[in-house]
C-alpha cells in the first residue's frame, strides 16, 4: 500500500486477522454455551414434567399406607387380646431376619424394624429373648421370620457374616483381642464366649453394641422343603415365628 512500509502493512493485516478470528471464536463459544444451556433447560423441563404426579398416584399411595397401618393395628390388638398366648421359651436369644420389603410400610412398623436393626430386606440380628420383645416382634410379623437359632447356626453366622465395630469401621470378627478389648469387662474374651452368651440369652445389648447386624444375601433355595415361597401362613409358613429347625434352614439358605 502506498505510503505504508511493507513490514508495517503485513503486521497490521495479521493484527486485524487475529482480531477477526478472536471475534469469530468468541461468538462460536457463546453459541455453544447457549446451546448447552438450552439443552439443559429442555432436559430439566422434561424431567419436571415427568415429576408431576397425577392426583390418583397420591391417593393410591395413601391407600396402601393406610392398609399397612390397618394390618399393624390388627397385629397390635391381637397381642393385647391374647397376652397369655405369648410365652418366652428358655434358651437362645431371638434371631430375626427381614424377608419382605414394602415402600408403603407404616411409620409405626418402620420404628419397630429400625429398633431391631432390620431397616432393609435381608438384614438379620439377635434380639434379647423377652416377653416384651416377643410382643413387639409379633406386630411386624408380616415382614420378618424369627425364632431361636441352634448353637451351630450362631457359630456359623459369626464365622461367615460377623463384623465388629472397631473405631467406627466394619471389621471381620477374626481376632479375639478385639473381642477382649470391647467385651472383656463382662468376661467375654473370644468368639466362643459370644456364641455361649447368645445361646444362653445373656449380655445381648452389649454384644449388639460390639457387632454390626448381619447382611444376608438373596435366598438361593426358593423351591426347597421349607421354601420361603412354598408356604404363606404365619408360624407354619413364610412369615412370623418359626421353630429352630425351620429357622436354621431358612437362614442357611441366605449364606
N, C-alpha and C positions, 0 to 999 in steps of 0.2 A: 504494500500500500504506500502511496506517495506521501512523503514527509514522516513516515514512521519506520524506524530501523527494523530490518527483517527479524532480528532477535527478539525485540520487544513485541512485535506483532505476533510471533509464534507463542510467546509466553502468555499474552492476553487471550489468544484463542484457547489455549489449554485451560486457563482460569475460567473462561466463560463455559467451556465444555464441562469442566468439573462441576461448576455450579448447577448447570442444567441436569447433569446426571444425579447430583445430590438431591435436587428438587424432585426429579422423577422417582428416585428410590424412596424418598420420604413419603410421597403420595402413595406409592405402591405399598409401603409398610402400613400406612394409615388405612388403606383399603383392606389389607389382610386382617388388621386388628378389628376393623368394623365387621368383616365377615365372620370372624371368630366370635365376636360378641353377639352378633345376630343369631348365629347358630346356637350359642349357649342359651340365649333368651328363648328361642323356639323350643329347645330341648326342655328348658325349665317350665315353659308354658305347657308343654305336653305332659310332663310329669305332674304338674299341678292339676291338670285336667283329670289325670288318672287318679289322683289322690282324692278327688271329690267323690264322696260316697253317697250312694242312694240312701234315702231315709230307711228303706226296708233293711239295709245292711245293719244299721244300728239297732233296729227293732229285733232283728233275728239274733244279734249278739246278746242283747239284753235278755231275750227269752232263754237262751242257752245258759247264761249266767244264773238266771233265776232257777232253772231246772237243777243246776249243780247245787244251789243253795237249798232247794227243797229236799234233795237227796241227803245233804248234810244234816238238815233238821230232823229228818226221819231217823237217821243213824243216832243222832244225839238223844232224841226222845226214846229210842229203843234202849239205849244204855240206861237212861233214867228209870224206865219202867221195869227193866229186868236186871237190876244190880246184882241179884243173887246168882245169876247165871254166870257172871264173870268171876272165875276163880283163878287165883295165882298158883301155878304149879311150881313146886320147889325145883331147883336145878339151874340150868344155864340162863344167862341173860337173853333177852329177846333180840333176834336178828330180823331186821325188816329190809325189804328191797322194794323200790318203787318200780312197778311194771307197766304203769299206764300214765299217759300224759294227756292233758286237756288244756287248751288255751283259754277255755271258758270256766276254769276252776273258780270256785267261790273264794272270797278273801279268807273266810274262816278256815276252810280246808288248807289253803296255802300257808296260813300261820302255823297250823299243826305240822305240816310236812316240813316247813322250814325249821321248826323247833327240833325236829329229829334229824336234820341234815339230809332230807330227801327232796331237795328242791328240783331235781331233774330226774328224768327217766333213767333207770339202771343204776341209780345211786343206792347204796346199801350201808347200813350201820348198826351198831349194837346199842340197845336201849335197856335201861335198868328194868328188871322184871318186877314191876309193882302193880297193884290193883289200879292205881291212878293212871299209869301209863297204858295199861291194857284197855281201860275205858276210853282213853284218848285215841288210841290206835283204831279202835272199833269205829270211830266216827269217820275215818278216812279209808276204810276197808276197800272201797271201790277204786283205789289207786295202788294198793300195796299187797304184798304177800309177806307174812311174818309168822314167827314161831320160835321154838327153842332149837338151836342147832346142835349137832353132835360135836363131841370134843375134836374129832378128826377134822371136821369141816372148819372149826375155828382155827386149828393149826394151819390148814391149807390156805385159808384166807389171809392170815398174817404172813405166810411164806410167799405167796404169789401176788397178793394185792395190798399188802400192808405198807403204809407210808407214814413216817413220823414228821412232826412239825419241829424243825431244828432251825432256830434263828429266822423264822418266817419262811423257810424253804421246805419244799416237799422232798424228803429223803427216804429211800427204801429202808425198811427196818432190817438191817443186816449186821448191826453191831450192838452187842449187849452193853457196851459202855454208854451209848446214848440213852439206853433204857434206864440204866442205873442212875445216870445224871438227872433224868427227869422224874423218875418214879421211885428212886431209892428210899425216899422218906416214908413210903408205905410198903417197904420190904419187897418191891418188885425190881429185880435186877437183871432179868433175862426174858427172852421170848416165852419160855416155858411158864414163867410166873404170870405173864399176861394171859396166856391160854388158860391157866388154872383159875385166875381171877374171873375171867369171862364165863368160864364153865360153872363157877360157883356163885355167879351174880354178885361179885364184890368189886368195889372201887371203880364202878363203871364210869362215873363222871370224870375221875382223874385220868383214866385210860383214854377217854374220848378227847380230853384236852391235849393229850400227847399225840394221838393219832388223827389222821385225816379219815373221813368216811371213805368207803370203798367205791370205786368207779368200775362197774362191771361192764363187760362187752355184751353185744347182742346175743340173745338166746339162739343156740345152734341146734337145738333138738326139739323143734316145734311139733314133730309127729311121734314123739316117744310115749311111753306108757303113761307118764304123769304130765303130759303135754300142757303147755300154757294155753294152747288154743283148743285143746280137746274138750275141756270142761269149763263151764262158765258159772257155776253156782258157788256161793260163798262157803268157806270152810272146806267142803269136799271138792271144790272146783278151783277155778283160776285165781280168784282174788280172796283176800282175807287170811284168816288164821289157818295154818297147816300143821300137820303132825311132823315130827322130827324127820322120818324117812322121806316124806314128800318134800319138805323144805330143803333138805340136803340135796335131793335130786335136782330141784329147780335151780338152786344157787350154783351147783356144779355145772349146769348147762350154760352158765354165763362165764365160765372160766376161759 
